[in-house]
Amino acid sequence: MKPIEKVRRENLLRLASENGGPAALARALGDKSASQISQWLNASRDSKTGKPRSISNASAREIERLLGKPDAWLDTPHDVALSAAAPLARLPLISWVQAGKLTAMDDYFLNDEPDQWVETYQSKPGPNSFALRIEGDSMTSSTGLSFPSGCIILIDPNRGAKQGDYVVAHNDQTKVATFKQLMHDGGVWYLKPLNPAYPTISIDDPNLCVIGVAIEWQLGGKL
């Protein structure tokens, strides 16, 4: 059985997706700030106690009341209801190391049979799509959409990337993959992290190549 803190965090992530992200969820909850929502979602540690910030019983009941959910909705795993629907696709879950080896939008096949698979219920991915588990905090944000470490993104390498999309790119020289938002400004294309502590990356570098567009994330919704 999952710890109650993990169940509440996963359900809050669902609510954030349904309401348009942490900032929109904060507005729907009235006096809850986007930073507080983000801290709950990312299990940020309290500066005084050093412990992950958890959703208290009082806060959980208030969230349920404000969003029209029944009592204890946040405390109840909803995986069963989700899995009752027929999945639209089953995608291989690959590692960041494997993603770093990809060299083209339609070249994801890595010869080895994947150890794990991810089912998608909300999006219809292309034939070469795959899943990646987020590592690090470069795509976390205290406002708007946030991709916490550990969540899974579904990548479609056959979908054309456009301004504002969340994409995976790889560096042909270093063989390292990165997940960022694709932006265009002043005639320059670049990869933007959602966490301002990280730098933007210019993709004028010939070694960089976008290998796929994120279409869904496991605990969130369709992008």
N, C-alpha and C positions, 0 to 999 in steps of 0.2 A: 504494500500500500504506500502511495506517495505521501510525503510529509505535507501537512496542511498548507505550509508556506509556499511549497512548490505548486500545489493545486491552485491556490488563489492567484499566484503570479501568472500561471498559464491561462487561467480564465480572464484575468485582467488584460492579458495580451490579446485575447480574442475580442474583448470589448473595445480595446483601442483600435483594432483593425476595423471592426464594425462601424465605429464612429469617426473614422478618418484620421487616426493617429493619436498619440498622447496629448497633443495640444487641443485637438477637437474634443477628446474625451474629458479633458480638464474643464473645458467650457461647459460641457454637458453636465458636469458634476458641480458647477457653481463655484464653490470656494476652494476647490482642489487645484493647486498650481500644476502646470505642465512638468515642472522640475520634480515635484513630489511623485507624480505618476511615473515619470521616467526612472526615479530612484527605486520605486517598487518593482517596475518591470525588469530592471537590470540588477536587482538585489544589491544596490550600492551599500557600502558599509558606513555605519554611523561614525562620525569623526570622534565621538567621545567613547563609545563602547567598543568600536571595532567590529561590531556584529552587523550582518546584512539587515537592511531595513525591511521589516515585515509589515504586512497589512493587518492591523489590529482587528479584533472582533467588532468593535464599534464602527470602524471605518468600512469593514466588509458589509455590515448590515446597512450602512448609509448609502454605499455605492449601489447595492441591490435595490434599495427603496427609490433612489433617484432615477435609476434606469429601468424601473418597472420589472425587475427580476424577483422571483420568489425568494423567501428566506432560505439561506444556506446555499443559494445558487453558486456563489463563489467557492464554496467549500466542497462542491461536488464535481468529480471528474466527468467530463462530457465526451470522452473518447468513444464510449460505446455508441452514443447517438451518431457521432460522426462516421464511425466505421460501419454503421448499418447501411449507409448508401453505397452504391456500386462505385468503385474508383474509376476515374476517367483514364488513368495511365499508371504505370509502375515504372519508376525511374531508378537507375543505379546511383547509389551514393558513393561518390569518389572523394578522395582526399585533396587537400590544397597542393600537395606535392604532385599528384597526378594531374591536377588542373594546370600546373605550371608547365607540363610537358605538351599541352595542346598547342597546335600550331596554326589551326584554321577554324573557321566558323563551323564546319561540318566534320571536323576530325577529332572526335572525342573517344573513339574506340581505343582501349588500352590493353587489349588482348586478354587480360586476366578477367575471370568471372568475378563480378563485384561480391563482396561479403555481405553488403547490406543493400536493401531496396527501400524506396520511399514511394508511397501511393499518393496520388493527387486527386482531389475531389472537386476542385473549383476551376481549374484551368485545363485546356486541351493543348499539351505541349507537342512540339514537332517530333519527328522520329528519332532525332539524335540528342534529345534532351537528357539532362542528368541533374543530380542534386548535389549540393555542397553544404557542409556544416560550417557556420560562421566561426572564425577564430579572431579573438582580439576585440577591441572596443573602438576601432576607427570609424565604424558606422553606427555608433550610438549617439543619441542627441537628447537634450533636455526639452526640446520642443519639436513638434511634428513627428514624422515617421522615424522609428529607431529600430535597428537590427542588432539586438543583444547577442553577445557571444554565446554560441551553443545552438541558436535557432538554425533551421535548415532553409536554404533558398533553392528554388527550382529554376534551372537555367535552360533556355531554349537557344541553341546556337544557330538555328535557321531563321530566327526573327531579326529583322533589320533594326539596329540600334539607332535611336534618335535622341535629340536634346531632352534631358530630364530623366531618361531611363536609368535604372540601376543595372550596372553591367559588371561582368567579370572580364578582366584583361590579363594577358600574360606577357612577360618580358622574355623575348627569345634569347637574350644574352644570359640573364640570371636564372631563367627557368622558374621564376616565382610568379604566382598568380595573385591578383588583387581584386577586391570587390569595392566599387565606388559608384558615384553618380556621374553620368556623362553630361558635361556642360559645354556650352559654346558661348564665347564672348569675344568681341573685337576680332573676329576672324580666326580665333584660336580655340581648338578643342582641348579639353582637359578633364581629368578625373578628380572629382571633388569628394573628400570624406565628409560625413555628417558631423563628426567630432572635430571641433575647431582646433584641437590640440595637434592635429595631424596636417601636413602640408598637402596642397593640391599637386597633381602630377600632370604635366603637359604630355599629350600623346602625339606631339610632333616627332617624338623619338621613333625612328624607324623600327626599333626593337620591340615597341609596344604594339599589341594587337588586341582588339576587343574580340573575345571568343564566344560571347553569349549574353543574352538579356534575361534578367530575373523576371519571372512571370508570376511567382507565388512564393510565399514563405510559410513554413509548416504550421506555426502557431498563429499566423496572421491570416491574410486573405489575398485575394487576387489583386495584382498591381496594375 
